[in-house]
């Protein structure tokens, strides 16, 4: 079984838990969410007598098979299961609505009463640890998950611990290269700010290295980039999730997040907080002062200029409820157009050189008709990728490594254009 039915179920479980936690009992949105969860459970269990989802070593398994994409995309559920001492969830079809509602309430933090018996069984997995397939978990993967957990704790009222933040990003600092750039394309719409912040941290680190930054300053850059959108997490993700265009009131709220984040960082104290606060305050201010907040003509800090470029690139290439994602190549063109006005020209030049004409994570069609997911490139040499659709347009079951040249590229695609789950491929490549 592919990860898609599992991801559909987990997404519905997450939504139902949120509705149960935030709405009054009996609210129509709760019923709609439970109905959607029941439909997702039916799809997941349609061909099996029981489906077992297991969490072990901070990894999600379907039966004995590890699920790399689902583990990253639904890190919140994986963490919640760990916090609530749930190591397995068994679904026995047909799964009853009330059992699913009880499960969603527990996962969402609205209840501590675990369902007993019925069609949803907890901690009754038929597999032991030795039965689970080995997971080649990378330091990048572990750090990504730890970073999400640190941001989630802060947004839930936790104290800012700069020592924990520094320790969290150390796994990124010690693992440079294309794999980090690939991992920066993993996203989750339901926790957009958290995933955006981790991705900006990865991009900023690689850009900082390209600009010759190292040592403790590079670590301060990483910590500041991870915390740059803390203000958005504190004021909520309403703007990210809102369908349609944002109103003036929405934008007013959005424009407050740099100050909110900077104040929270300074209040936390510790080494490097002044730099992290400057990054949080200035990442939307623009080089020409036309952004927000108004800095009164004060020059942007060099580290803020780096994070501003990484932040803009990640935002442009990420989908939002009020607008679709744009291809990486288009994002690079937008950054180039803003060089010297919105962004520092030297930083933009370094970023364009770092990412190449087709950044890792791009989907490209070549002249022979194949579709390739870019994984990296060597200066002056061929680009590296994974063949994900053949010349007849058929999906490749096991994507194969393929080198290709710039001259072979005839078009840049979005994942939805060709129905390719690029995030799953990217997550798997990081293991």
Secondary structure by P-SEA (a helix, b strand, c coil): ccaaaaaaaaaaaaaaaaaaaccccccaaaaaaaaaaaaaaaaaaccccbbbbbbccccccccccccaaaaaaaaaaaaaaaaacccbbbbcccccaaaaaaaaaaaaccccccccccccccccccccccccccccccaaaaaaaaaaaaaaaaaacccccaaaaaaaaaaaaacccaaaaaacccccccaaaaaaaaaaaaaaaaaaaaaccccaaaaaaaaaaaacaaaaaaaccccccccccccaaaaaaaaaaaaaaaaaaaaacccaaaaaaaaaaccccccccccccccccccccaaaaaaaaaaaaaaaacccccbbbbcaaaaaaaaaaaccccccaaaaaaaaaaaccccccbbbbcccbbbbbbccccccbbbbbbbccccccccccbbbbbbbccccccccccccccccaaaaaaaaaac
